[in-house]
């Protein structure tokens, strides 16, 4: 194990649960507003997971009214307080980018 791997191993978080593309997750994210810090929940479907080890990111898409919002989170970021898997879904693709072009609401089956 070289020096870079040793430094990266210290930064990788182990408290994040396993989740896949298609799952519905709630991400509690720390937001700094001036001197204050608060936690804001962002709940939606995971549409993509990229990278590995220290640079792993995941994209969450939620629908707020008639507007869809996508947000990319870093798994190992200290600003991500916790990730909760609300619902496990089935996805037959690695990335669900086709959801953006759909006129109807996307529904996926539940995985056991």
N, C-alpha and C positions, 0 to 999 in steps of 0.2 A: 504494500500500500504506500503510494507516494504521498508527498506533503499536501498536495491539493486535495486528495481524497480524505486525508485526516481532518483537514479544516472543514470540508463539506459535511463530513459525518457528524460533526458537532452541531451544525446548523439545521440538520434535517429533523423535522418534527415527527413525533411518534403518536401524538394524541389525536391526529386527524383520522376519522374512520375511513374504511374502504368504500368508494363509490365509483359508479361507472357512468358512461354517457347514457342518458335516458332517465336517470334518477332525479327525483325532486329533492333539492337540498335547501336548507336555510343556513346562510352564512352570516354570523354575527361579526360585523366589521367595526373597528375602532375609528372614529372620526374626531379629528382635532379641530375645534372652533375657538381660535384665540388661545386662551389659557385653559379652557374647558375641554374635556375629553368625554365622549359618549359612545355608546355602542348602538349601531343601527343594523337591523335585520334585513337581509336581502334574500327573498325566497323565490326560487324558480327552478326550471329544468336545466340540467347540465347538457350543453350542446356540444362541447369539445373538451378534450384533455390533451395537452401538449407537453413535450419535454420529459425530462426524467431527473431523478435525484434532486439536486438543489434547485434547478430551474423549472420545476414542474408547475404548470398553470392550468386552470380550468375556467371555462366560460359558462356563465349562468345567464339564462334569458327569462325574464319575467314580463308579464303583461300587466300594465297599470292603466286601467280604463281601456281605451282603444289604442294606446301607444305601447309598443314593445320596447323594452330596455335590455340591452346586453351589457354585461360587465365581466371583465377578466380579473380573476383573483390569482395570486401566487399562493401555492399551498404552504410554503415554508415562511411566509411573511409574518412578522410579529404583529402586524395590524389586523390579521385574521384572528379573532378571539377564539371562535369555535365553529365547526361545521357539523350540522345535524342532518342526517338523512331522514327526510320526512316520508318518502315513498320510493320504493324500488321499482324501476320501470324497465321494460324490454326495448332495446334498440338493436336494429339489424345493421346499423352502419357505425362507423367510428366517429363521424362528425354529422351533426344534425343541422347543417346550414340551410337545408331546403325548407325549414320551418319559416324562415323569413319571407319567402315568396308565397306562402299559402294564404288563401283568403279566409279559410275556416280556422277554427281553433284546433291545435294539434293535441290529440289524445293518444296515449300509449298504454299498452297492457301492463298489468302489475306482475312483477316477478316475485316468486316466493322467497 
